[in-house]
């Protein structure tokens, strides 16, 4: 359980640290003409945490479910629910800030909503194909 938990923690730590460093370096953060490097690091950290989260969920279910297939049958929908919640949060923040590339909140919300949406679509595709 330590490796997925560590990956999620490191990914979130990198994402939060990158947001703080992006705030210090100033805008524009995500525009057609300029991209703040710390926003890219935020996107990578958030993606790492999202990518590791189903493995953490699956390992957490190991105590209650012995069969690996049974654990994954529960872990995938839970991963989708986590991504759906994160995407909803990104949408709420983004709608409040207008998803503006000149604002840190808008840029981070746009990236969060896109990454979470990609996970939700991937989970839906896997669940519908089986």
Secondary structure, 3 states (H helix, E strand, C coil): CHHHHHHHHHHHHHHHHHHHHHHHHCCCCECCCCECHHHHHHHHHHHHHHHHHHHHHHHHHHHCCCCHHHHHHHHHHHHHHHHHHHHHHHHHHHHHHCCCCCCHHHHHHHHHHHHHHHHHHHHHHHHHHC
